[in-house]
Amino acid sequence: MNQPIRWGILGTGIIARKFAEALRDVPDAHLQAVASRNLDTALAFGRDFDVASCHGSYQALADDPQIDVVYIATPHPMHAANVRMCLEADKPVLCEKPFTMNAREARAVVALARERKLFLMEAMWSRFLPGIVEARRLIDDGIIGTPQNVLADFGFVANVAADHRLVNSALGGGALLDLGIYPLSMAAHFLGPIAAATAMAELGATGVDEQTAFTLRHSAGGLSSCLCSFRATTPGQITISGPLGHVRIARPFNRAEHLTIALQGADVRTVALPPTGNGYPHEIIEVGRCLRGGLLESPVISLDQTVALLDCMDAMRAQFGLRYPADQ
Ligand SMILES: NC(=O)c1ccc[n+]([C@@H]2O[C@H](COP(=O)([O-])OP(=O)(O)OC[C@H]3O[C@@H](n4cnc5c(N)ncnc54)[C@H](OP(=O)(O)O)[C@@H]3O)[C@@H](O)[C@H]2O)c1
């Protein structure tokens, strides 16, 4: 793979467009193809981003011999089937978060990727941002001592109609799956595997959670306290604390423009670590690194960890009684 990695984008919504913009900022990556359920939509996307191959079906993209990897940008309930289709066509895959609707679906596609020896990764882009990478390095170096807790939130006001994917159960609506995955994933990134989770939620008129608060106990010790909301504009911070002080990433943490380091007896330091472009280039670079290195998963977010986080979300949903059609 000495040539630029040729990407295909499956789906043409909001995040697909951001990803296409990000590809322009990665020198050894090229947007080769796009697919929509509707050919005219694919052609319009293709005109905007100068894409050589525009497909009117997802299967045609999966079968396209000119692409090296597929990025899946459909609503969550479609992820498992879309990933499966691409793996069966021998394509490596980067799939949007949440990876699937539940752990059962995740286990099935992970097993398929391993059986077919194909790369697969959850698009948890924030883990690859320079600010998060630096925070992790500092904490691994012991700057705050052994980390004891993570405090993280992610919330905005979702002023959307009842059929919008954010709140429509048939499209995987709900704050936990859409937003809660960020604080959950970050808590696991900094404090390790989760042994137990307790959640409380407020459900809205469409039957999905509009805000959820959850507490995690980590296997190696440590507690995390997390919140996700479609009802409030929350600070969007993640704070990792230990006996010697804390590291905080803010405004919002999933873009991680800078971090602050507050250590006992020292002045608070702020370190600017702006992401490249719109922030998504970093996950694209990671996929390229893995593909060129022959890795079948990223060590930064292993498939076992992705499945474990879905197990955790399944358990939390069971506590507040939220089931989706995919859970049947
Ligand atoms: N990483 C991030 O920062 C981030 C941000 C936003 C969203 N996301 C994730 O990305 C995924 C897509 O979110 P989005 O905001 O881009 O959604 P969106 O704007 O609604 O776009 C989703 C696209 O999926 C395709 N699709 C296939 N089946 C569909 C169906 N039954 N209903 C609606 N669309 C369908 C459509 O493309 P065609 O019509 O072309 O087939 C549509 O444009 C979600 O899983 C979400 O969690 C991630």
The ligand as a Gaussian input file, in Angstrom:
#p B3LYP/6-31G(d) Opt

LIG

0 1
 N      -18.300000      10.835000      15.042000
 C      -19.123000      11.866000      15.178000
 O      -18.741000      12.946000      15.597000
 C      -20.540000      11.686000      14.764000
 C      -21.330000      12.820000      14.583000
 C      -22.620000      12.631000      14.130000
 C      -23.098000      11.357000      13.909000
 N      -22.310000      10.281000      14.140000
 C      -22.816000       8.921000      13.898000
 O      -22.943000       8.741000      12.491000
 C      -24.120000       8.039000      12.166000
 C      -24.929000       8.876000      11.198000
 O      -25.262000      10.114000      11.794000
 P      -25.656000      11.414000      10.921000
 O      -25.870000      12.503000      11.896000
 O      -24.705000      11.615000       9.808000
 O      -27.061000      10.942000      10.349000
 P      -27.842000      11.493000       9.077000
 O      -27.447000      12.888000       8.765000
 O      -29.287000      11.179000       9.296000
 O      -27.285000      10.596000       7.885000
 C      -27.425000       9.212000       7.879000
 C      -27.304000       8.698000       6.460000
 O      -27.496000       7.291000       6.515000
 C      -28.176000       6.848000       5.359000
 N      -29.301000       5.990000       5.756000
 C      -29.414000       4.650000       5.538000
 N      -30.554000       4.170000       6.004000
 C      -31.222000       5.208000       6.541000
 C      -32.483000       5.349000       7.150000
 N      -33.320000       4.312000       7.310000
 N      -32.854000       6.570000       7.575000
 C      -32.050000       7.625000       7.444000
 N      -30.837000       7.566000       6.840000
 C      -30.423000       6.364000       6.394000
 C      -28.596000       8.071000       4.586000
 O      -27.747000       8.158000       3.472000
 P      -28.280000       7.825000       1.986000
 O      -29.651000       8.469000       1.918000
 O      -27.293000       8.480000       1.138000
 O      -28.338000       6.351000       1.845000
 C      -28.359000       9.239000       5.511000
 O      -27.928000      10.378000       4.843000
 C      -24.811000       7.742000      13.496000
 O      -24.548000       6.412000      13.895000
 C      -24.185000       8.714000      14.480000
 O      -24.088000       8.216000      15.802000
 C      -21.039000      10.437000      14.536000

